[in-house]
Amino acid sequence: MSRLARGFVALLLASLATCGDDSTSLFLRVDGADGATQLEVRGLRDGEPWFPAQRRPEQEGEPFSGEQSLRLRFNAPPDVPFVLEVDALSAGVPIARGSAEAQPRKGAEVELRLSLTPVTVEPLPDGGTPDGGADGGEPDAGDPDAGVPDAGVPDAGDPDAGEPDAGAPDAGTPDAGTVTCTTCTVPGGACVASTSAVACGGSGLACIDCTADGRANLCTTAGACSCGTQGRCGVGERCVNNACVCDRDTCDGCCQGNVCRNGDTPTVCGIDGTNCANCETSKSDNCVNGGCRCGLSEPCPLLSICQNGRCT
């Protein structure tokens, strides 16, 4: 994780924060925001704003790389679900978007994982040639009306003997107007009638297959991939029976419960999906290839301590 990403983990949406034991907290883990410089977070309840949009960090910095995390802390009625929407911004313009259902719990922190989908450019309206309204037939070949100009007396001229207009009707396709897609679109631009685990999304964005990487098994009503009710599993985890699982099959680092960690620090050390170890600080000072080390050597033996990378 980049230095910017580590700093962003501890970021608190202060404008949403309140004090007191009744506060609720969401710990949000976001992937798919690579290249963005800000995240915009907002909440909706029954289509109405639940809390206003907030951008973090407030000023653009270096582009994000890897998973981003932030904590939302605010007062809200417990056990009342709402839709959390997140946009990844670059120069203030959304480049990826995602949403998930959230249900805070009183006095507890709820972890929510969210994968963003790249924002695609909407197809242009009807590409047909504009209808000029003009009939392509030949002009009327009939003789002009020989009657006397109308001076209040009905025209006595003979009826027009011209043949009816033989022009072909306009072959242009009528413009169907703009159609709003509330689900997601498949390759080619067609809007699916309803979402599923293999065609999930919303707001007319491209459909994604929630099951492709094994981290989710269903699509929520908000158009977000989820593993049961937990949201999408994190990187290095897989969805089994509606729950996220960390093991050797998917985690390159170490497993802390059912959460996959990088496993490269003395307090969270491990590799290949093993259980994370907390290295004894008096015997080791770093983690190398999933093992506790004093400098580049094994942990110090009994009656020795690790100082400046050496056993003394």
C-alpha positions as CSV (number, residue, x, y, z in Angstrom):
1,M,0.0,0.0,0.0
2,S,1.4,3.5,-0.9
3,R,2.3,6.1,1.7
4,L,-0.8,8.1,0.6
5,A,-3.0,5.0,1.0
6,R,-1.6,4.4,4.6
7,G,-2.4,8.0,5.5
8,F,-5.9,7.7,4.0
9,V,-6.6,4.7,6.3
10,A,-6.7,6.9,9.3
11,L,-8.7,9.7,7.6
12,L,-11.9,10.6,9.6
13,L,-14.8,12.4,7.9
14,A,-14.9,15.1,10.6
15,S,-17.9,16.9,9.1
16,L,-19.9,13.8,9.8
17,A,-18.5,13.1,13.2
18,T,-20.3,13.5,16.5
19,C,-19.6,12.5,20.0
20,G,-21.4,10.2,22.4
21,D,-22.0,6.6,23.0
22,D,-24.9,6.6,20.4
23,S,-22.5,7.2,17.5
24,T,-22.1,4.6,14.8
25,S,-19.1,3.9,12.6
26,L,-18.5,2.4,9.2
27,F,-15.0,1.2,8.2
28,L,-15.0,1.4,4.4
29,R,-12.5,-0.5,2.3
30,V,-12.5,0.5,-1.4
31,D,-10.7,-1.1,-4.3
32,G,-10.9,0.0,-8.0
33,A,-9.9,3.6,-7.3
34,D,-6.4,3.4,-8.9
35,G,-5.4,6.6,-10.5
36,A,-7.9,8.7,-8.6
37,T,-6.9,11.6,-6.3
38,Q,-10.0,11.9,-4.2
39,L,-13.0,9.9,-3.0
40,E,-16.4,11.4,-2.8
41,V,-18.8,9.7,-0.3
42,R,-22.5,10.3,0.0
43,G,-25.5,8.5,1.6
44,L,-29.0,8.0,0.2
45,R,-32.2,6.9,1.9
46,D,-35.3,6.2,-0.2
47,G,-33.7,8.2,-3.0
48,E,-33.2,11.3,-0.7
49,P,-29.8,12.5,0.7
50,W,-29.0,10.8,4.0
51,F,-25.9,12.9,4.5
52,P,-24.2,15.3,2.1
53,A,-21.4,14.5,-0.3
54,Q,-17.9,14.7,1.2
55,R,-14.6,14.6,-0.6
56,R,-11.5,13.1,1.1
57,P,-8.8,14.2,1.0
58,E,-10.1,17.7,0.7
59,Q,-7.2,18.7,-1.6
60,E,-6.0,16.5,-4.4
61,G,-2.7,14.7,-3.9
62,E,-0.8,11.9,-5.5
63,P,-2.9,9.3,-7.5
64,F,-4.2,6.3,-5.4
65,S,-2.7,2.9,-5.8
66,G,-4.3,-0.3,-4.3
67,E,-7.0,-0.6,-1.7
68,Q,-8.1,2.6,0.0
69,S,-9.7,2.7,3.5
70,L,-11.5,5.4,5.5
71,R,-13.7,5.5,8.6
72,L,-17.2,7.2,8.6
73,R,-18.3,8.2,12.1
74,F,-21.7,9.9,12.6
75,N,-24.9,9.8,14.6
76,A,-27.7,7.9,12.8
77,P,-30.6,5.8,13.8
78,P,-29.3,2.3,14.4
79,D,-30.4,-0.6,12.2
80,V,-31.7,1.8,9.6
81,P,-30.2,0.8,6.2
82,F,-29.2,3.3,3.6
83,V,-27.3,3.3,0.3
84,L,-23.6,4.4,0.5
85,E,-22.3,5.8,-2.9
86,V,-18.6,6.3,-3.6
87,D,-17.1,8.1,-6.6
88,A,-13.4,8.0,-7.4
89,L,-12.4,11.4,-8.7
90,S,-9.5,12.6,-10.9
91,A,-9.4,16.4,-11.4
92,G,-12.9,16.5,-9.9
93,V,-14.3,14.2,-12.6
94,P,-15.6,10.6,-11.7
95,I,-13.5,7.9,-13.2
96,A,-15.0,5.0,-11.2
97,R,-18.2,4.5,-9.1
98,G,-19.8,2.0,-6.8
99,S,-22.5,1.7,-4.2
100,A,-23.5,-0.7,-1.4
101,E,-26.2,-1.1,1.2
102,A,-25.0,-0.1,4.7
103,Q,-26.8,-0.7,8.0
104,P,-25.0,0.9,11.0
105,R,-25.3,-0.6,14.5
106,K,-25.5,1.5,17.6
107,G,-22.2,1.9,19.4
108,A,-20.4,-0.6,17.0
109,E,-18.3,-0.3,13.9
110,V,-19.4,-2.1,10.8
111,E,-16.9,-3.0,8.1
112,L,-18.0,-2.5,4.5
113,R,-16.1,-3.5,1.4
114,L,-16.8,-1.8,-2.0
115,S,-15.4,-2.4,-5.4
116,L,-15.7,0.5,-7.9
117,T,-16.5,0.1,-11.6
118,P,-14.9,2.3,-14.2
119,V,-17.3,5.0,-15.5
120,T,-17.9,4.5,-19.2
121,V,-18.8,7.2,-21.7
122,E,-22.5,7.0,-22.6
123,P,-23.2,6.3,-26.3
124,L,-24.2,9.2,-28.5
125,P,-27.9,9.7,-29.3
126,D,-29.5,8.4,-32.6
127,G,-26.6,8.3,-35.1
128,G,-29.0,8.4,-38.2
129,T,-29.0,11.3,-40.6
130,P,-31.3,14.1,-39.4
131,D,-34.7,14.1,-41.0
132,G,-34.8,17.2,-43.1
133,G,-38.5,17.0,-43.4
134,A,-38.3,17.3,-47.2
135,D,-40.0,14.8,-49.5
136,G,-37.6,13.3,-52.1
137,G,-40.2,13.1,-54.8
138,E,-40.3,15.1,-58.1
139,P,-42.1,18.5,-58.1
140,D,-45.7,18.6,-59.3
141,A,-45.7,18.7,-63.1
142,G,-49.3,20.0,-63.4
143,D,-50.1,23.2,-65.4
144,P,-50.5,26.4,-63.4
145,D,-54.1,27.4,-62.6
146,A,-55.4,29.6,-65.4
147,G,-58.2,31.2,-63.5
148,V,-58.6,34.9,-62.9
149,P,-56.9,36.2,-59.8
150,D,-59.3,36.1,-56.9
151,A,-61.1,39.4,-56.6
152,G,-63.8,38.2,-54.4
153,V,-65.3,35.9,-57.1
154,P,-64.6,32.2,-56.9
155,D,-61.7,31.0,-59.1
156,A,-63.1,29.6,-62.4
157,G,-59.9,27.9,-63.5
158,D,-59.7,24.3,-64.3
159,P,-58.6,21.9,-61.5
160,D,-54.8,21.1,-61.4
161,A,-54.1,18.2,-63.8
162,G,-50.8,17.3,-62.2
163,E,-50.0,13.7,-61.2
164,P,-49.8,12.9,-57.5
165,D,-46.4,13.1,-56.0
166,A,-44.5,9.8,-56.6
167,G,-41.6,10.5,-54.2
168,A,-40.5,7.7,-51.9
169,P,-41.3,8.1,-48.2
170,D,-38.4,9.2,-45.9
171,A,-36.5,6.0,-44.8
172,G,-35.0,7.5,-41.7
173,T,-35.4,5.8,-38.4
174,P,-37.5,7.9,-36.0
175,D,-35.5,9.1,-33.0
176,A,-36.6,7.1,-29.9
177,G,-35.5,9.8,-27.6
178,T,-33.2,9.3,-24.5
179,V,-33.9,6.2,-22.5
180,T,-32.6,6.0,-18.9
181,C,-31.0,2.7,-17.8
182,T,-31.4,2.1,-14.1
183,T,-29.7,-1.3,-14.0
184,C,-26.5,-2.0,-16.0
185,T,-25.5,-2.5,-19.7
186,V,-23.9,-5.5,-21.4
187,P,-21.3,-5.2,-24.2
188,G,-23.0,-3.4,-27.1
189,G,-25.0,-1.0,-24.8
190,A,-28.1,-3.1,-24.1
191,C,-29.7,-2.4,-20.7
192,V,-30.5,-5.6,-18.7
193,A,-34.1,-5.9,-17.4
194,S,-32.9,-7.0,-13.9
195,T,-29.5,-7.5,-12.3
196,S,-28.0,-10.8,-11.2
197,A,-24.8,-12.2,-9.7
198,V,-23.3,-12.4,-13.2
199,A,-24.6,-9.1,-14.5
200,C,-24.5,-6.6,-11.6
201,G,-24.5,-2.8,-11.6
202,G,-26.6,0.4,-11.8
203,S,-27.0,3.8,-13.3
204,G,-26.4,2.4,-16.8
205,L,-22.8,1.5,-16.0
206,A,-21.2,-1.7,-17.5
207,C,-22.4,-4.9,-15.9
208,I,-19.8,-6.9,-13.9
209,D,-19.7,-10.5,-13.0
210,C,-19.7,-10.7,-9.2
211,T,-18.6,-14.3,-9.2
212,A,-15.6,-13.9,-11.5
213,D,-12.9,-13.5,-8.8
214,G,-14.8,-15.6,-6.1
215,R,-15.1,-12.6,-3.8
216,A,-18.9,-12.2,-4.0
217,N,-21.9,-14.4,-4.7
218,L,-24.9,-12.0,-5.3
219,C,-25.9,-8.6,-6.5
220,T,-27.8,-6.3,-4.0
221,T,-30.8,-4.2,-4.9
222,A,-28.5,-1.2,-5.0
223,G,-26.5,-2.9,-7.8
224,A,-23.4,-3.8,-5.8
225,C,-21.6,-7.1,-5.5
226,S,-21.8,-8.7,-2.1
227,C,-20.9,-11.9,-0.2
228,G,-24.1,-12.6,1.6
229,T,-24.8,-9.4,3.6
230,Q,-21.1,-8.6,4.3
231,G,-20.3,-6.7,1.1
232,R,-17.6,-7.9,-1.4
233,C,-14.8,-9.8,0.2
234,G,-11.4,-8.2,0.4
235,V,-8.4,-8.9,-1.8
236,G,-7.0,-12.3,-1.0
237,E,-10.3,-13.6,0.4
238,R,-13.1,-15.7,-1.1
239,C,-16.8,-16.0,-0.5
240,V,-18.0,-19.3,0.9
241,N,-21.6,-19.9,2.0
242,N,-22.3,-16.2,2.3
243,A,-19.2,-15.5,4.4
244,C,-15.7,-14.2,3.5
245,V,-13.0,-16.8,4.1
246,C,-9.2,-16.3,4.2
247,D,-7.0,-19.4,3.5
248,R,-4.0,-20.7,1.5
249,D,-6.1,-20.8,-1.7
250,T,-6.4,-17.0,-2.1
251,C,-4.2,-15.1,0.4
252,D,-0.6,-14.4,-0.5
253,G,0.0,-12.8,2.9
254,C,-1.4,-14.1,6.2
255,C,-4.8,-14.6,7.6
256,Q,-6.0,-12.6,10.7
257,G,-9.2,-14.4,11.3
258,N,-11.0,-14.3,8.0
259,V,-9.2,-11.1,6.8
260,C,-6.2,-11.4,4.5
261,R,-3.3,-9.1,5.5
262,N,-0.1,-8.2,3.7
263,G,1.9,-10.1,6.4
264,D,5.0,-7.9,6.2
265,T,5.2,-6.2,9.6
266,P,6.4,-7.5,13.0
267,T,2.9,-7.3,14.5
268,V,1.2,-9.0,11.5
269,C,3.7,-11.4,10.0
270,G,3.0,-14.4,7.7
271,I,2.8,-15.7,4.2
272,D,0.9,-18.1,2.0
273,G,-2.4,-17.9,3.9
274,T,-0.9,-19.0,7.3
275,N,-2.2,-17.4,10.6
276,C,-0.6,-14.0,11.2
277,A,2.0,-13.9,13.9
278,N,2.8,-11.1,16.3
279,C,6.6,-11.2,16.5
280,E,8.1,-10.9,20.0
281,T,9.6,-7.4,20.1
282,S,12.5,-8.3,22.3
283,K,13.6,-11.1,20.0
284,S,12.9,-9.7,16.6
285,D,12.5,-6.3,14.9
286,N,11.1,-7.1,11.4
287,C,9.3,-9.6,9.3
288,V,11.0,-11.1,6.2
289,N,9.3,-13.5,3.8
290,G,6.6,-14.2,6.4
291,G,9.0,-14.9,9.3
292,C,10.1,-12.9,12.3
293,R,13.7,-11.7,12.1
294,C,16.3,-9.8,14.0
295,G,17.9,-7.9,11.2
296,L,18.4,-10.6,8.6
297,S,18.8,-13.4,11.1
298,E,16.5,-15.7,13.1
299,P,14.9,-14.3,16.2
300,C,17.3,-14.0,19.1
301,P,17.7,-17.0,21.5
302,L,16.9,-17.1,25.2
303,L,18.7,-14.5,27.3
304,S,19.4,-12.3,24.2
305,I,17.5,-9.3,22.9
306,C,17.3,-7.8,19.5
307,Q,18.8,-4.3,19.2
308,N,19.6,-2.4,16.0
309,G,19.2,-5.6,13.9
310,R,21.6,-7.7,16.1
311,C,21.2,-10.1,19.0
312,T,23.0,-8.9,22.2
